[in-house]
Amino acid sequence: MIECLNCPDDKYTAERDHCFQRAVTYLAYEDPLGMALACTALFLTALTVVILGVFVKHLDTTIVKANNQTPSYILLLSLTFCFLCSLLFIGHSNTVTCILQQTTFGLAFTVAVSTVLAKTITVVLAFKFTAPGRRLRGLLVSGTPSYIIPICTLIQLILCGAWMGTSPPFIVIDPQSEREHITIVCNKGSVTVFYCVLGYLGSLALGTFSVAFMARNLPDTFSEAEFLTFSMLVFCSVWVTFLPVYHSTKGKVMVAVEVFSILASSLLICIFAPKCFIILLRSERNSLQKFREKSSS
């Protein structure tokens, strides 16, 4: 033609002779990718609930008592919320779900990581500073490590509150990601506060991994430090990999990467695999006598 016109943002052209209407797209439950991620999240949620039920049912057994009952319950509940919060990223988003995505994610993982930190510090205090007369022995007896959980969560809550008060997440329409579709995504709002929330969580995870790594050689009969170290290594590796991949993708693929990172980093649940194995399949080892025999040997 003598004169060409650009198509509006809500339309596209194939042969440069006509404008076609763009379809609105997002990571839907009907998509194979969205369905796979949703099914994985529901399966891991059900698995976490089953593990919690096993621990509650066998709460009077030796292995449950030896591994900090209350922090274990808190960790399992927070992991349940971590898995469920990934469902907020799937489906048609609105302003409410955009806000819930980030706040639920940040707070749930903060509770989970701070609980792992509290469990790790408890293990270290139990094996390093329990001699009579030691000053730090009183910290273990008084349950001081348990205060780590509400303190760390409160700091993250303040950061999330500042985020929501200054520039909360909101819905945006992305016409650039795909030629034939308009993608609905959640804008993070204040990028600075978003990275503060993510950076705080990363610092907490790195500190937890460092403490767990230093305690990894404690006696395995009672200690879960090796499993805590492995779980935090997986957690840190996932989020170090997440950042460059997240920024190199667009549209619903970017959302899928974020959901996958949440599900992968929630493999903190593997901490409980050895305990469930002993409780369900090796019940004869779940006794104080067997613990003492293994410790003596």
Backbone hydrogen bonds, N-H to C=O, Kabsch-Sander energy under -0.5 kcal/mol:
donor,donor_aa,acceptor,acceptor_aa,energy
11,K,8,P,-1.8
12,Y,20,F,-2.7
14,A,18,H,-0.5
20,F,12,Y,-4.1
20,F,18,H,-0.5
22,R,10,D,-2.6
23,A,180,E,-1.6
25,T,182,I,-3.0
28,A,26,Y,-1.6
31,D,28,A,-0.6
35,M,31,D,-3.0
36,A,32,P,-2.2
37,L,33,L,-2.3
38,A,34,G,-2.4
39,C,35,M,-2.6
40,T,36,A,-2.1
41,A,37,L,-2.3
42,L,38,A,-2.4
43,F,39,C,-2.4
44,L,40,T,-2.5
45,T,41,A,-2.1
46,A,42,L,-2.5
47,L,43,F,-2.5
48,T,44,L,-2.2
49,V,45,T,-2.3
50,V,46,A,-2.3
51,I,47,L,-2.3
52,L,48,T,-2.4
53,G,49,V,-2.4
54,V,50,V,-2.3
55,F,51,I,-2.3
56,V,52,L,-2.5
57,K,53,G,-2.5
58,H,54,V,-1.8
59,L,56,V,-1.2
61,T,58,H,-1.8
62,T,286,N,-0.6
65,K,61,T,-1.9
66,A,62,T,-2.3
67,N,64,V,-0.9
68,N,65,K,-0.7
72,S,68,N,-2.1
73,Y,69,Q,-2.4
74,I,70,T,-2.4
75,L,71,P,-2.6
76,L,72,S,-2.3
77,L,73,Y,-2.4
78,S,74,I,-2.6
79,L,75,L,-2.3
80,T,76,L,-1.8
81,F,77,L,-1.8
82,C,78,S,-2.0
83,F,79,L,-2.4
84,L,80,T,-2.2
85,C,81,F,-2.5
86,S,82,C,-0.8
86,S,83,F,-0.7
87,L,84,L,-1.5
88,L,85,C,-1.1
89,F,86,S,-1.1
90,I,87,L,-1.0
91,G,27,L,-3.7
98,C,94,N,-2.3
99,I,95,T,-1.9
100,L,96,V,-2.6
101,Q,97,T,-2.5
102,Q,98,C,-1.2
103,T,99,I,-2.1
104,T,100,L,-2.2
105,F,101,Q,-1.6
106,G,102,Q,-2.6
107,L,103,T,-2.6
108,A,104,T,-2.6
109,F,105,F,-2.1
110,T,106,G,-1.6
111,V,107,L,-2.4
112,A,108,A,-2.1
113,V,109,F,-2.8
114,S,110,T,-2.6
115,T,111,V,-1.8
116,V,112,A,-2.0
117,L,113,V,-2.3
118,A,114,S,-2.3
119,K,115,T,-2.6
120,T,116,V,-2.4
121,I,117,L,-2.7
122,T,118,A,-2.1
123,V,119,K,-2.0
124,V,120,T,-2.3
125,L,121,I,-2.8
126,A,122,T,-2.3
127,F,123,V,-1.5
128,K,124,V,-2.3
129,F,125,L,-1.6
134,R,131,A,-1.9
137,R,134,R,-0.7
138,G,134,R,-0.5
138,G,135,R,-1.0
139,L,136,L,-0.6
140,L,136,L,-1.0
141,V,137,R,-2.0
142,S,138,G,-2.4
143,G,140,L,-0.9
144,T,139,L,-2.3
146,S,143,G,-1.4
147,Y,144,T,-2.1
148,I,145,P,-1.4
149,I,146,S,-0.7
151,I,147,Y,-1.8
152,C,148,I,-2.7
153,T,149,I,-2.2
154,L,150,P,-2.2
155,I,151,I,-1.8
156,Q,152,C,-1.8
157,L,153,T,-2.4
158,I,154,L,-2.1
159,L,155,I,-2.0
160,C,156,Q,-2.6
161,G,157,L,-2.3
162,A,158,I,-2.4
163,W,159,L,-2.1
164,M,160,C,-2.7
165,G,161,G,-1.9
166,T,162,A,-1.7
167,S,163,W,-1.5
170,F,187,N,-1.5
172,V,185,V,-2.7
174,D,172,V,-0.6
174,D,183,T,-3.4
178,E,181,H,-0.5
182,I,23,A,-2.4
183,T,174,D,-2.2
183,T,181,H,-0.5
184,I,25,T,-2.1
185,V,172,V,-2.2
185,V,183,T,-0.6
187,N,170,F,-3.4
187,N,185,V,-0.6
190,S,167,S,-2.2
190,S,188,K,-0.6
191,V,189,G,-0.9
194,F,190,S,-2.0
195,Y,191,V,-2.3
196,C,192,T,-1.5
197,V,193,V,-2.6
198,L,194,F,-2.4
199,G,195,Y,-2.8
200,Y,196,C,-2.6
201,L,197,V,-2.0
202,G,198,L,-2.4
203,S,199,G,-2.7
204,L,200,Y,-2.4
205,A,201,L,-2.3
206,L,202,G,-2.7
207,G,203,S,-2.5
208,T,204,L,-2.2
209,F,205,A,-2.5
210,S,206,L,-2.2
211,V,207,G,-2.2
212,A,208,T,-2.6
213,F,209,F,-2.6
214,M,210,S,-1.9
215,A,211,V,-1.1
216,R,213,F,-1.1
218,L,215,A,-1.5
222,F,219,P,-0.7
223,S,219,P,-2.1
228,L,224,E,-2.3
229,T,225,A,-2.7
230,F,226,E,-2.3
231,S,227,F,-2.4
232,M,228,L,-2.3
233,L,229,T,-2.0
234,V,230,F,-2.2
235,F,231,S,-2.3
236,C,232,M,-2.7
237,S,233,L,-2.3
238,V,234,V,-2.4
239,W,235,F,-1.8
240,V,236,C,-2.1
241,T,237,S,-2.0
242,F,238,V,-1.9
243,L,239,W,-1.4
245,V,241,T,-1.4
246,Y,242,F,-3.4
247,H,243,L,-1.8
248,S,244,P,-0.8
248,S,245,V,-0.6
249,T,246,Y,-0.9
253,V,250,K,-1.0
254,M,250,K,-0.7
254,M,251,G,-0.5
255,V,251,G,-1.2
256,A,252,K,-2.2
257,V,253,V,-2.1
258,E,254,M,-1.7
259,V,255,V,-2.3
260,F,256,A,-2.7
261,S,257,V,-2.1
262,I,258,E,-1.9
263,L,259,V,-2.4
264,A,260,F,-2.7
265,S,261,S,-2.5
266,S,262,I,-1.1
267,L,264,A,-1.4
268,L,265,S,-0.6
269,I,266,S,-1.4
270,C,267,L,-2.3
271,I,268,L,-1.8
272,F,269,I,-1.7
273,A,270,C,-0.9
276,C,272,F,-2.5
277,F,273,A,-2.1
278,I,274,P,-1.9
279,I,275,K,-2.8
280,L,276,C,-2.6
281,L,277,F,-2.3
282,R,277,F,-0.9
282,R,278,I,-0.9
285,R,282,R,-1.8
286,N,283,S,-1.2
287,S,285,R,-1.6
291,F,287,S,-1.9
292,R,288,L,-2.4
293,E,289,Q,-2.4
294,K,290,K,-2.5
295,S,291,F,-2.2
296,S,292,R,-2.5
297,S,293,E,-2.2
